[in-house]
Amino acid sequence: MTRLNETVTGFLWGLGFAISSVLVYTAFLMYANAGIVYKNQMVIEGLYKEDFASYTKLLEPEVLNYEISDGAIWINSRAKESSSHSYLKERAFLRFTLLNESTEGVKPNLISVCSQELVAEHSDEEWSYYQTKCSIELNNPKDVNRIKVTIAGK
């Protein structure tokens, strides 16, 4: 009978070791898999940003002028019409970065960021025109002296 007890005890010890080993290896594989997934997401996000950077070069968005009224800034801008414009209307928007460059050589102060869907107010064969209202809550709109425009993804 003692021989049987020793066999059962040995079997249970082996089973416990096997289960704990499987759990440790599973945890390690899950950790490794999470690292791989994270790396792939960063690569895809980088490609996505590069893609929209190329659209910025393709559409050449630019600020025509801006006007301050009622504590907001009205921005008139334009971007080139392109065959990919309909594709971008669903996936991208114009991003306006309002800056204050007080002194040369000093990094400009960010005042606000606002956006505009790629639905044109008016367009012709070459350009699409946009009018955007940027409400500024925390800063003075009169401090804005530079507006940067890019294409950004939703």
ChimeraX commands (.cxc) that place a marker at each C-alpha (Angstrom):
marker #1 position 0.00,0.00,0.00 radius 0.5
marker #1 position 2.85,2.42,0.74 radius 0.5
marker #1 position 4.26,1.74,-2.68 radius 0.5
marker #1 position 0.96,2.82,-4.22 radius 0.5
marker #1 position 0.89,6.00,-2.10 radius 0.5
marker #1 position 4.43,6.87,-3.22 radius 0.5
marker #1 position 3.43,6.32,-6.86 radius 0.5
marker #1 position 0.35,8.54,-6.50 radius 0.5
marker #1 position 2.38,11.21,-4.68 radius 0.5
marker #1 position 5.05,11.15,-7.40 radius 0.5
marker #1 position 2.38,11.33,-10.08 radius 0.5
marker #1 position 0.75,14.36,-8.40 radius 0.5
marker #1 position 4.11,16.11,-8.02 radius 0.5
marker #1 position 4.84,15.54,-11.70 radius 0.5
marker #1 position 1.37,16.72,-12.69 radius 0.5
marker #1 position 1.78,19.89,-10.58 radius 0.5
marker #1 position 5.18,20.57,-12.15 radius 0.5
marker #1 position 3.78,20.07,-15.66 radius 0.5
marker #1 position 0.83,22.38,-15.01 radius 0.5
marker #1 position 3.03,25.11,-13.53 radius 0.5
marker #1 position 5.50,24.79,-16.42 radius 0.5
marker #1 position 2.68,25.13,-18.96 radius 0.5
marker #1 position 1.38,28.22,-17.14 radius 0.5
marker #1 position 4.83,29.86,-17.08 radius 0.5
marker #1 position 5.41,29.14,-20.79 radius 0.5
marker #1 position 1.92,30.38,-21.65 radius 0.5
marker #1 position 2.50,33.64,-19.74 radius 0.5
marker #1 position 5.85,34.10,-21.52 radius 0.5
marker #1 position 4.29,33.47,-24.95 radius 0.5
marker #1 position 1.45,35.89,-24.21 radius 0.5
marker #1 position 3.97,38.55,-23.18 radius 0.5
marker #1 position 6.06,37.94,-26.31 radius 0.5
marker #1 position 2.94,38.04,-28.49 radius 0.5
marker #1 position 1.85,41.36,-26.94 radius 0.5
marker #1 position 5.29,42.81,-27.74 radius 0.5
marker #1 position 5.05,41.66,-31.35 radius 0.5
marker #1 position 1.54,43.06,-31.75 radius 0.5
marker #1 position 2.65,46.40,-30.26 radius 0.5
marker #1 position 5.62,46.61,-32.65 radius 0.5
marker #1 position 3.38,45.86,-35.62 radius 0.5
marker #1 position 0.89,48.54,-34.53 radius 0.5
marker #1 position 3.71,51.09,-34.30 radius 0.5
marker #1 position 4.91,50.17,-37.80 radius 0.5
marker #1 position 1.38,50.45,-39.21 radius 0.5
marker #1 position 0.84,53.78,-37.43 radius 0.5
marker #1 position 4.12,55.06,-38.89 radius 0.5
marker #1 position 3.06,54.03,-42.39 radius 0.5
marker #1 position -0.34,55.67,-41.83 radius 0.5
marker #1 position 1.34,58.95,-40.82 radius 0.5
marker #1 position 3.70,58.77,-43.82 radius 0.5
marker #1 position 0.70,58.20,-46.06 radius 0.5
marker #1 position -1.02,61.38,-44.84 radius 0.5
marker #1 position 2.26,63.29,-45.05 radius 0.5
marker #1 position 2.39,62.36,-48.73 radius 0.5
marker #1 position -1.21,63.56,-49.14 radius 0.5
marker #1 position -0.17,66.89,-47.61 radius 0.5
marker #1 position 2.49,67.17,-50.32 radius 0.5
marker #1 position 0.05,66.06,-53.02 radius 0.5
marker #1 position -2.83,68.39,-52.11 radius 0.5
marker #1 position -0.61,71.31,-51.11 radius 0.5
marker #1 position -3.01,72.82,-48.56 radius 0.5
marker #1 position -2.39,76.47,-47.82 radius 0.5
marker #1 position -3.88,79.29,-45.79 radius 0.5
marker #1 position -5.01,82.16,-47.99 radius 0.5
marker #1 position -5.87,84.58,-45.19 radius 0.5
marker #1 position -7.46,84.77,-41.79 radius 0.5
marker #1 position -9.66,87.24,-39.95 radius 0.5
marker #1 position -10.36,87.72,-36.25 radius 0.5
marker #1 position -14.00,88.30,-35.28 radius 0.5
marker #1 position -16.05,87.63,-32.15 radius 0.5
marker #1 position -13.23,85.91,-30.27 radius 0.5
marker #1 position -12.66,83.42,-33.08 radius 0.5
marker #1 position -10.48,83.19,-36.14 radius 0.5
marker #1 position -11.99,82.59,-39.57 radius 0.5
marker #1 position -9.46,80.85,-41.81 radius 0.5
marker #1 position -9.77,80.84,-45.60 radius 0.5
marker #1 position -7.74,78.03,-47.11 radius 0.5
marker #1 position -7.45,75.94,-50.21 radius 0.5
marker #1 position -6.14,72.55,-51.33 radius 0.5
marker #1 position -5.57,71.11,-54.77 radius 0.5
marker #1 position -8.28,68.96,-56.29 radius 0.5
marker #1 position -7.10,65.44,-56.95 radius 0.5
marker #1 position -8.42,62.05,-57.95 radius 0.5
marker #1 position -7.81,60.83,-54.38 radius 0.5
marker #1 position -9.86,63.69,-52.92 radius 0.5
marker #1 position -13.03,61.59,-52.61 radius 0.5
marker #1 position -11.03,58.87,-50.83 radius 0.5
marker #1 position -9.65,61.44,-48.40 radius 0.5
marker #1 position -13.02,63.05,-47.61 radius 0.5
marker #1 position -13.94,59.99,-45.53 radius 0.5
marker #1 position -10.55,59.40,-43.95 radius 0.5
marker #1 position -8.86,62.76,-43.46 radius 0.5
marker #1 position -9.32,66.39,-42.52 radius 0.5
marker #1 position -7.41,69.66,-42.64 radius 0.5
marker #1 position -5.66,70.42,-39.35 radius 0.5
marker #1 position -4.85,74.04,-38.59 radius 0.5
marker #1 position -2.22,74.79,-35.96 radius 0.5
marker #1 position -2.45,78.36,-34.68 radius 0.5
marker #1 position 0.90,79.69,-33.46 radius 0.5
marker #1 position 2.41,82.83,-31.99 radius 0.5
marker #1 position 5.95,83.52,-33.12 radius 0.5
marker #1 position 7.00,86.32,-30.82 radius 0.5
marker #1 position 10.77,86.24,-31.31 radius 0.5
marker #1 position 12.98,84.77,-34.01 radius 0.5
marker #1 position 14.97,81.77,-32.90 radius 0.5
marker #1 position 12.50,80.95,-30.13 radius 0.5
marker #1 position 10.15,78.01,-30.48 radius 0.5
marker #1 position 6.64,79.30,-31.39 radius 0.5
marker #1 position 3.86,79.15,-28.79 radius 0.5
marker #1 position 0.91,76.89,-29.59 radius 0.5
marker #1 position -2.34,78.80,-29.25 radius 0.5
marker #1 position -4.89,76.35,-30.59 radius 0.5
marker #1 position -5.55,73.51,-33.01 radius 0.5
marker #1 position -8.70,73.20,-35.07 radius 0.5
marker #1 position -9.84,71.10,-37.98 radius 0.5
marker #1 position -11.97,71.18,-41.12 radius 0.5
marker #1 position -13.55,68.26,-42.92 radius 0.5
marker #1 position -12.54,67.97,-46.56 radius 0.5
marker #1 position -15.94,69.17,-47.74 radius 0.5
marker #1 position -15.29,72.23,-49.87 radius 0.5
marker #1 position -17.22,75.48,-49.62 radius 0.5
marker #1 position -16.38,76.12,-53.24 radius 0.5
marker #1 position -14.20,74.36,-55.79 radius 0.5
marker #1 position -13.04,74.73,-59.34 radius 0.5
marker #1 position -11.03,72.42,-61.59 radius 0.5
marker #1 position -7.75,72.96,-59.78 radius 0.5
marker #1 position -8.55,74.01,-56.19 radius 0.5
marker #1 position -11.04,73.35,-53.38 radius 0.5
marker #1 position -11.68,76.26,-51.04 radius 0.5
marker #1 position -12.52,76.02,-47.35 radius 0.5
marker #1 position -13.66,78.43,-44.67 radius 0.5
marker #1 position -13.04,77.34,-41.09 radius 0.5
marker #1 position -14.02,78.93,-37.80 radius 0.5
marker #1 position -11.52,78.32,-35.01 radius 0.5
marker #1 position -12.82,79.20,-31.58 radius 0.5
marker #1 position -10.08,80.09,-29.13 radius 0.5
marker #1 position -11.06,79.59,-25.51 radius 0.5
marker #1 position -7.92,80.07,-23.43 radius 0.5
marker #1 position -5.80,82.52,-25.43 radius 0.5
marker #1 position -6.23,85.82,-27.16 radius 0.5
marker #1 position -6.99,85.40,-30.89 radius 0.5
marker #1 position -4.98,88.55,-31.60 radius 0.5
marker #1 position -1.81,86.68,-30.57 radius 0.5
marker #1 position -2.02,84.43,-33.64 radius 0.5
marker #1 position 0.49,85.42,-36.29 radius 0.5
marker #1 position 1.16,82.10,-38.03 radius 0.5
marker #1 position -1.13,79.27,-39.12 radius 0.5
marker #1 position 0.22,75.91,-40.22 radius 0.5
marker #1 position -2.03,73.55,-42.20 radius 0.5
marker #1 position -1.60,69.80,-42.75 radius 0.5
marker #1 position -3.71,66.80,-43.75 radius 0.5
marker #1 position -4.40,64.48,-40.81 radius 0.5
marker #1 position -6.16,61.14,-40.56 radius 0.5
marker #1 position -9.32,60.50,-38.59 radius 0.5
marker link #1:1,2 radius 0.2
marker link #1:2,3 radius 0.2
marker link #1:3,4 radius 0.2
marker link #1:4,5 radius 0.2
marker link #1:5,6 radius 0.2
marker link #1:6,7 radius 0.2
marker link #1:7,8 radius 0.2
marker link #1:8,9 radius 0.2
marker link #1:9,10 radius 0.2
marker link #1:10,11 radius 0.2
marker link #1:11,12 radius 0.2
marker link #1:12,13 radius 0.2
marker link #1:13,14 radius 0.2
marker link #1:14,15 radius 0.2
marker link #1:15,16 radius 0.2
marker link #1:16,17 radius 0.2
marker link #1:17,18 radius 0.2
marker link #1:18,19 radius 0.2
marker link #1:19,20 radius 0.2
marker link #1:20,21 radius 0.2
marker link #1:21,22 radius 0.2
marker link #1:22,23 radius 0.2
marker link #1:23,24 radius 0.2
marker link #1:24,25 radius 0.2
marker link #1:25,26 radius 0.2
marker link #1:26,27 radius 0.2
marker link #1:27,28 radius 0.2
marker link #1:28,29 radius 0.2
marker link #1:29,30 radius 0.2
marker link #1:30,31 radius 0.2
marker link #1:31,32 radius 0.2
marker link #1:32,33 radius 0.2
marker link #1:33,34 radius 0.2
marker link #1:34,35 radius 0.2
marker link #1:35,36 radius 0.2
marker link #1:36,37 radius 0.2
marker link #1:37,38 radius 0.2
marker link #1:38,39 radius 0.2
marker link #1:39,40 radius 0.2
marker link #1:40,41 radius 0.2
marker link #1:41,42 radius 0.2
marker link #1:42,43 radius 0.2
marker link #1:43,44 radius 0.2
marker link #1:44,45 radius 0.2
marker link #1:45,46 radius 0.2
marker link #1:46,47 radius 0.2
marker link #1:47,48 radius 0.2
marker link #1:48,49 radius 0.2
marker link #1:49,50 radius 0.2
marker link #1:50,51 radius 0.2
marker link #1:51,52 radius 0.2
marker link #1:52,53 radius 0.2
marker link #1:53,54 radius 0.2
marker link #1:54,55 radius 0.2
marker link #1:55,56 radius 0.2
marker link #1:56,57 radius 0.2
marker link #1:57,58 radius 0.2
marker link #1:58,59 radius 0.2
marker link #1:59,60 radius 0.2
marker link #1:60,61 radius 0.2
marker link #1:61,62 radius 0.2
marker link #1:62,63 radius 0.2
marker link #1:63,64 radius 0.2
marker link #1:64,65 radius 0.2
marker link #1:65,66 radius 0.2
marker link #1:66,67 radius 0.2
marker link #1:67,68 radius 0.2
marker link #1:68,69 radius 0.2
marker link #1:69,70 radius 0.2
marker link #1:70,71 radius 0.2
marker link #1:71,72 radius 0.2
marker link #1:72,73 radius 0.2
marker link #1:73,74 radius 0.2
marker link #1:74,75 radius 0.2
marker link #1:75,76 radius 0.2
marker link #1:76,77 radius 0.2
marker link #1:77,78 radius 0.2
marker link #1:78,79 radius 0.2
marker link #1:79,80 radius 0.2
marker link #1:80,81 radius 0.2
marker link #1:81,82 radius 0.2
marker link #1:82,83 radius 0.2
marker link #1:83,84 radius 0.2
marker link #1:84,85 radius 0.2
marker link #1:85,86 radius 0.2
marker link #1:86,87 radius 0.2
marker link #1:87,88 radius 0.2
marker link #1:88,89 radius 0.2
marker link #1:89,90 radius 0.2
marker link #1:90,91 radius 0.2
marker link #1:91,92 radius 0.2
marker link #1:92,93 radius 0.2
marker link #1:93,94 radius 0.2
marker link #1:94,95 radius 0.2
marker link #1:95,96 radius 0.2
marker link #1:96,97 radius 0.2
marker link #1:97,98 radius 0.2
marker link #1:98,99 radius 0.2
marker link #1:99,100 radius 0.2
marker link #1:100,101 radius 0.2
marker link #1:101,102 radius 0.2
marker link #1:102,103 radius 0.2
marker link #1:103,104 radius 0.2
marker link #1:104,105 radius 0.2
marker link #1:105,106 radius 0.2
marker link #1:106,107 radius 0.2
marker link #1:107,108 radius 0.2
marker link #1:108,109 radius 0.2
marker link #1:109,110 radius 0.2
marker link #1:110,111 radius 0.2
marker link #1:111,112 radius 0.2
marker link #1:112,113 radius 0.2
marker link #1:113,114 radius 0.2
marker link #1:114,115 radius 0.2
marker link #1:115,116 radius 0.2
marker link #1:116,117 radius 0.2
marker link #1:117,118 radius 0.2
marker link #1:118,119 radius 0.2
marker link #1:119,120 radius 0.2
marker link #1:120,121 radius 0.2
marker link #1:121,122 radius 0.2
marker link #1:122,123 radius 0.2
marker link #1:123,124 radius 0.2
marker link #1:124,125 radius 0.2
marker link #1:125,126 radius 0.2
marker link #1:126,127 radius 0.2
marker link #1:127,128 radius 0.2
marker link #1:128,129 radius 0.2
marker link #1:129,130 radius 0.2
marker link #1:130,131 radius 0.2
marker link #1:131,132 radius 0.2
marker link #1:132,133 radius 0.2
marker link #1:133,134 radius 0.2
marker link #1:134,135 radius 0.2
marker link #1:135,136 radius 0.2
marker link #1:136,137 radius 0.2
marker link #1:137,138 radius 0.2
marker link #1:138,139 radius 0.2
marker link #1:139,140 radius 0.2
marker link #1:140,141 radius 0.2
marker link #1:141,142 radius 0.2
marker link #1:142,143 radius 0.2
marker link #1:143,144 radius 0.2
marker link #1:144,145 radius 0.2
marker link #1:145,146 radius 0.2
marker link #1:146,147 radius 0.2
marker link #1:147,148 radius 0.2
marker link #1:148,149 radius 0.2
marker link #1:149,150 radius 0.2
marker link #1:150,151 radius 0.2
marker link #1:151,152 radius 0.2
marker link #1:152,153 radius 0.2
marker link #1:153,154 radius 0.2
view
